[in-house]
Amino acid sequence: MIRKVGQPGDLGWVVQSHAETYAAEYGWGFAYETLIAQIVAAYATEHDDSREAAWIAEVDGERVGSIFCVRGPDEATAKLRLLLLTPAARGHGLGAELVDTCLAFAREAGYKRMVLWTNAPLVAARHIYLARGFRLTSSETHDSWGDPVVGQNYELDL
């Protein structure tokens, strides 16, 4: 089930699950958790319900995934953020459902384009993005969380 963020603990779960999952899978540590906490805090304190939203995926009443749609660099552009599925929830189509929910909201909110930033090791997420028509617009190696990794920017005309 996909539902809007709004229950006690949702935002904290997003931060904790990202931090724990990516530390275990890629060794991304405190600096990565800090980035996620900043994104979530900005959403919690500044979002506009008519133009921004966030969702939680649940299986049997347990949180297993998240995605956020926030304002991009201009009024016509939305930004997809914080897509995550816990390892046990992967492979059942929930990631695609989260992305489709986010895209539908962006279209309904009047955005003309969606952008996102991801990292090369996140192969399953990239597959979902490419299947929906996102195109790679740039990539750059960074070492923000330890070892060098390729950050990638994608966009989609809505």
ZADO-1210 file (C-alpha; in nm, 4 decimals, padded with zeros to 6 digits):
<atoms>
<atom x="00.0000" y="00.0000" z="00.0000" code="MET" pos="1"/>
<atom x="00.1171" y="00.3528" z="-00.0793" code="ILE" pos="2"/>
<atom x="00.0019" y="00.6319" z="00.1524" code="ARG" pos="3"/>
<atom x="00.0940" y="00.9953" z="00.2094" code="LYS" pos="4"/>
<atom x="00.3442" y="01.0782" z="00.4800" code="VAL" pos="5"/>
<atom x="00.1658" y="01.1994" z="00.7895" code="GLY" pos="6"/>
<atom x="00.1729" y="00.9403" z="01.0650" code="GLN" pos="7"/>
<atom x="00.3945" y="00.9875" z="01.3701" code="PRO" pos="8"/>
<atom x="00.7361" y="00.8431" z="01.3008" code="GLY" pos="9"/>
<atom x="00.7157" y="00.8632" z="00.9196" code="ASP" pos="10"/>
<atom x="00.9821" y="01.1287" z="00.8748" code="LEU" pos="11"/>
<atom x="01.2151" y="00.9733" z="01.1302" code="GLY" pos="12"/>
<atom x="01.1723" y="00.6369" z="00.9600" code="TRP" pos="13"/>
<atom x="01.2752" y="00.7885" z="00.6263" code="VAL" pos="14"/>
<atom x="01.5998" y="00.9200" z="00.7751" code="VAL" pos="15"/>
<atom x="01.6776" y="00.6052" z="00.9721" code="GLN" pos="16"/>
<atom x="01.5959" y="00.3608" z="00.6927" code="SER" pos="17"/>
<atom x="01.8047" y="00.5497" z="00.4373" code="HIS" pos="18"/>
<atom x="02.0976" y="00.5722" z="00.6781" code="ALA" pos="19"/>
<atom x="02.0889" y="00.2078" z="00.7820" code="GLU" pos="20"/>
<atom x="02.0185" y="00.0640" z="00.4366" code="THR" pos="21"/>
<atom x="02.2878" y="00.2572" z="00.2518" code="TYR" pos="22"/>
<atom x="02.5448" y="00.2122" z="00.5288" code="ALA" pos="23"/>
<atom x="02.4935" y="-00.1647" z="00.5073" code="ALA" pos="24"/>
<atom x="02.4889" y="-00.1784" z="00.1261" code="GLU" pos="25"/>
<atom x="02.7441" y="00.0878" z="00.0256" code="TYR" pos="26"/>
<atom x="02.9253" y="00.1999" z="00.3387" code="GLY" pos="27"/>
<atom x="02.7730" y="00.5483" z="00.3257" code="TRP" pos="28"/>
<atom x="02.7962" y="00.6883" z="00.6770" code="GLY" pos="29"/>
<atom x="02.7121" y="00.9881" z="00.8882" code="PHE" pos="30"/>
<atom x="02.7564" y="01.2445" z="00.6091" code="ALA" pos="31"/>
<atom x="02.4923" y="01.0615" z="00.4029" code="TYR" pos="32"/>
<atom x="02.2547" y="01.0423" z="00.6992" code="GLU" pos="33"/>
<atom x="02.3053" y="01.4153" z="00.7542" code="THR" pos="34"/>
<atom x="02.2062" y="01.4895" z="00.3935" code="LEU" pos="35"/>
<atom x="01.8898" y="01.2799" z="00.4274" code="ILE" pos="36"/>
<atom x="01.8028" y="01.4487" z="00.7579" code="ALA" pos="37"/>
<atom x="01.8448" y="01.7911" z="00.5954" code="GLN" pos="38"/>
<atom x="01.6166" y="01.6981" z="00.3032" code="ILE" pos="39"/>
<atom x="01.3511" y="01.5599" z="00.5394" code="VAL" pos="40"/>
<atom x="01.3754" y="01.8587" z="00.7748" code="ALA" pos="41"/>
<atom x="01.3350" y="02.1028" z="00.4846" code="ALA" pos="42"/>
<atom x="01.0271" y="01.9125" z="00.3682" code="TYR" pos="43"/>
<atom x="00.8816" y="01.9030" z="00.7197" code="ALA" pos="44"/>
<atom x="00.9212" y="02.2753" z="00.7767" code="THR" pos="45"/>
<atom x="00.8777" y="02.4305" z="00.4319" code="GLU" pos="46"/>
<atom x="00.6647" y="02.2162" z="00.2008" code="HIS" pos="47"/>
<atom x="00.3573" y="02.3423" z="00.0180" code="ASP" pos="48"/>
<atom x="00.0823" y="02.0775" z="00.0096" code="ASP" pos="49"/>
<atom x="-00.0389" y="02.1906" z="-00.3318" code="SER" pos="50"/>
<atom x="00.3049" y="02.1498" z="-00.4945" code="ARG" pos="51"/>
<atom x="00.4906" y="01.8953" z="-00.2794" code="GLU" pos="52"/>
<atom x="00.4124" y="01.5576" z="-00.1272" code="ALA" pos="53"/>
<atom x="00.5745" y="01.2489" z="00.0198" code="ALA" pos="54"/>
<atom x="00.4637" y="00.8891" z="00.0426" code="TRP" pos="55"/>
<atom x="00.5364" y="00.5776" z="00.2437" code="ILE" pos="56"/>
<atom x="00.5031" y="00.2238" z="00.1081" code="ALA" pos="57"/>
<atom x="00.3752" y="-00.0314" z="00.3563" code="GLU" pos="58"/>
<atom x="00.3516" y="-00.4081" z="00.3574" code="VAL" pos="59"/>
<atom x="00.1379" y="-00.5658" z="00.6291" code="ASP" pos="60"/>
<atom x="00.1313" y="-00.2352" z="00.8169" code="GLY" pos="61"/>
<atom x="00.5113" y="-00.1965" z="00.8229" code="GLU" pos="62"/>
<atom x="00.6939" y="00.0868" z="00.6499" code="ARG" pos="63"/>
<atom x="00.9112" y="-00.0456" z="00.3675" code="VAL" pos="64"/>
<atom x="00.9644" y="00.2470" z="00.1305" code="GLY" pos="65"/>
<atom x="00.9492" y="00.6172" z="00.0627" code="SER" pos="66"/>
<atom x="00.9523" y="00.8828" z="-00.2074" code="ILE" pos="67"/>
<atom x="00.9206" y="01.2626" z="-00.2061" code="PHE" pos="68"/>
<atom x="00.8130" y="01.5135" z="-00.4723" code="CYS" pos="69"/>
<atom x="00.9446" y="01.8625" z="-00.4001" code="VAL" pos="70"/>
<atom x="00.9922" y="02.1857" z="-00.5901" code="ARG" pos="71"/>
<atom x="01.2811" y="02.1916" z="-00.8298" code="GLY" pos="72"/>
<atom x="01.5009" y="02.4784" z="-00.9412" code="PRO" pos="73"/>
<atom x="01.2103" y="02.6645" z="-01.1064" code="ASP" pos="74"/>
<atom x="00.8285" y="02.6720" z="-01.0923" code="GLU" pos="75"/>
<atom x="00.7916" y="02.4307" z="-01.3860" code="ALA" pos="76"/>
<atom x="01.0247" y="02.1664" z="-01.2400" code="THR" pos="77"/>
<atom x="00.9585" y="01.9070" z="-00.9709" code="ALA" pos="78"/>
<atom x="01.2314" y="01.7086" z="-00.8013" code="LYS" pos="79"/>
<atom x="01.1999" y="01.3397" z="-00.7128" code="LEU" pos="80"/>
<atom x="01.3789" y="01.2661" z="-00.3851" code="ARG" pos="81"/>
<atom x="01.4369" y="00.9911" z="-00.1316" code="LEU" pos="82"/>
<atom x="01.3188" y="00.6847" z="-00.3228" code="LEU" pos="83"/>
<atom x="01.3972" y="00.3842" z="-00.1060" code="LEU" pos="84"/>
<atom x="01.2745" y="00.0317" z="-00.0555" code="LEU" pos="85"/>
<atom x="01.4053" y="-00.1824" z="00.2246" code="THR" pos="86"/>
<atom x="01.5875" y="-00.4912" z="00.0960" code="PRO" pos="87"/>
<atom x="01.3081" y="-00.7296" z="00.1968" code="ALA" pos="88"/>
<atom x="01.0503" y="-00.5251" z="00.0004" code="ALA" pos="89"/>
<atom x="01.2413" y="-00.5132" z="-00.3269" code="ARG" pos="90"/>
<atom x="01.1413" y="-00.7020" z="-00.6388" code="GLY" pos="91"/>
<atom x="00.7642" y="-00.6727" z="-00.5965" code="HIS" pos="92"/>
<atom x="00.6954" y="-00.3579" z="-00.7986" code="GLY" pos="93"/>
<atom x="00.6667" y="-00.1187" z="-00.5041" code="LEU" pos="94"/>
<atom x="00.9524" y="00.1003" z="-00.6281" code="GLY" pos="95"/>
<atom x="00.7779" y="00.1457" z="-00.9616" code="ALA" pos="96"/>
<atom x="00.4492" y="00.2169" z="-00.7821" code="GLU" pos="97"/>
<atom x="00.6182" y="00.4829" z="-00.5666" code="LEU" pos="98"/>
<atom x="00.7714" y="00.6502" z="-00.8726" code="VAL" pos="99"/>
<atom x="00.4420" y="00.6364" z="-01.0629" code="ASP" pos="100"/>
<atom x="00.2632" y="00.7942" z="-00.7640" code="THR" pos="101"/>
<atom x="00.5211" y="01.0723" z="-00.7537" code="CYS" pos="102"/>
<atom x="00.4975" y="01.1354" z="-01.1290" code="LEU" pos="103"/>
<atom x="00.1171" y="01.1467" z="-01.1203" code="ALA" pos="104"/>
<atom x="00.1248" y="01.3997" z="-00.8385" code="PHE" pos="105"/>
<atom x="00.3789" y="01.6164" z="-01.0230" code="ALA" pos="106"/>
<atom x="00.1613" y="01.6200" z="-01.3338" code="ARG" pos="107"/>
<atom x="-00.1522" y="01.7038" z="-01.1323" code="GLU" pos="108"/>
<atom x="00.0371" y="01.9835" z="-00.9535" code="ALA" pos="109"/>
<atom x="00.1155" y="02.1391" z="-01.2909" code="GLY" pos="110"/>
<atom x="00.4840" y="02.0668" z="-01.3210" code="TYR" pos="111"/>
<atom x="00.6206" y="02.0336" z="-01.6749" code="LYS" pos="112"/>
<atom x="00.9428" y="01.8516" z="-01.5920" code="ARG" pos="113"/>
<atom x="01.0855" y="01.6295" z="-01.3192" code="MET" pos="114"/>
<atom x="01.4512" y="01.6020" z="-01.2235" code="VAL" pos="115"/>
<atom x="01.6354" y="01.3728" z="-00.9881" code="LEU" pos="116"/>
<atom x="01.9853" y="01.3060" z="-00.8630" code="TRP" pos="117"/>
<atom x="02.0972" y="00.9515" z="-00.7922" code="THR" pos="118"/>
<atom x="02.4186" y="00.7538" z="-00.7710" code="ASN" pos="119"/>
<atom x="02.5498" y="00.4893" z="-01.0101" code="ALA" pos="120"/>
<atom x="02.5391" y="00.1958" z="-00.7653" code="PRO" pos="121"/>
<atom x="02.1600" y="00.2290" z="-00.7340" code="LEU" pos="122"/>
<atom x="02.0948" y="00.0114" z="-01.0376" code="VAL" pos="123"/>
<atom x="01.7380" y="-00.0951" z="-00.9588" code="ALA" pos="124"/>
<atom x="01.6254" y="00.2649" z="-00.9098" code="ALA" pos="125"/>
<atom x="01.7918" y="00.3687" z="-01.2349" code="ARG" pos="126"/>
<atom x="01.6061" y="00.0876" z="-01.4147" code="HIS" pos="127"/>
<atom x="01.2741" y="00.2236" z="-01.2838" code="ILE" pos="128"/>
<atom x="01.3638" y="00.5776" z="-01.3929" code="TYR" pos="129"/>
<atom x="01.4745" y="00.4752" z="-01.7411" code="LEU" pos="130"/>
<atom x="01.1621" y="00.2610" z="-01.7910" code="ALA" pos="131"/>
<atom x="00.9552" y="00.5768" z="-01.7343" code="ARG" pos="132"/>
<atom x="01.1484" y="00.7832" z="-01.9857" code="GLY" pos="133"/>
<atom x="01.3948" y="00.9679" z="-01.7651" code="PHE" pos="134"/>
<atom x="01.7131" y="01.0572" z="-01.9501" code="ARG" pos="135"/>
<atom x="02.0604" y="01.1034" z="-01.8091" code="LEU" pos="136"/>
<atom x="02.1625" y="01.4691" z="-01.8381" code="THR" pos="137"/>
<atom x="02.4950" y="01.4706" z="-01.6519" code="SER" pos="138"/>
<atom x="02.7195" y="01.2686" z="-01.4239" code="SER" pos="139"/>
<atom x="03.0081" y="01.3538" z="-01.1973" code="GLU" pos="140"/>
<atom x="03.2257" y="01.1598" z="-00.9558" code="THR" pos="141"/>
<atom x="03.2080" y="01.2718" z="-00.5935" code="HIS" pos="142"/>
<atom x="03.3382" y="01.1413" z="-00.2626" code="ASP" pos="143"/>
<atom x="03.0763" y="01.2953" z="-00.0365" code="SER" pos="144"/>
<atom x="03.0289" y="00.9779" z="00.1673" code="TRP" pos="145"/>
<atom x="03.3706" y="00.8119" z="00.1514" code="GLY" pos="146"/>
<atom x="03.4789" y="00.6209" z="-00.1567" code="ASP" pos="147"/>
<atom x="03.4342" y="00.7869" z="-00.4964" code="PRO" pos="148"/>
<atom x="03.0942" y="00.7282" z="-00.6557" code="VAL" pos="149"/>
<atom x="02.9336" y="00.8622" z="-00.9722" code="VAL" pos="150"/>
<atom x="02.6407" y="01.0958" z="-00.9084" code="GLY" pos="151"/>
<atom x="02.3900" y="01.1146" z="-01.1947" code="GLN" pos="152"/>
<atom x="02.1292" y="01.3742" z="-01.2888" code="ASN" pos="153"/>
<atom x="01.8175" y="01.2665" z="-01.4795" code="TYR" pos="154"/>
<atom x="01.5167" y="01.4517" z="-01.6136" code="GLU" pos="155"/>
<atom x="01.1783" y="01.3732" z="-01.7636" code="LEU" pos="156"/>
<atom x="00.9359" y="01.5940" z="-01.9511" code="ASP" pos="157"/>
<atom x="00.5935" y="01.5502" z="-01.7938" code="LEU" pos="158"/>
</atoms>
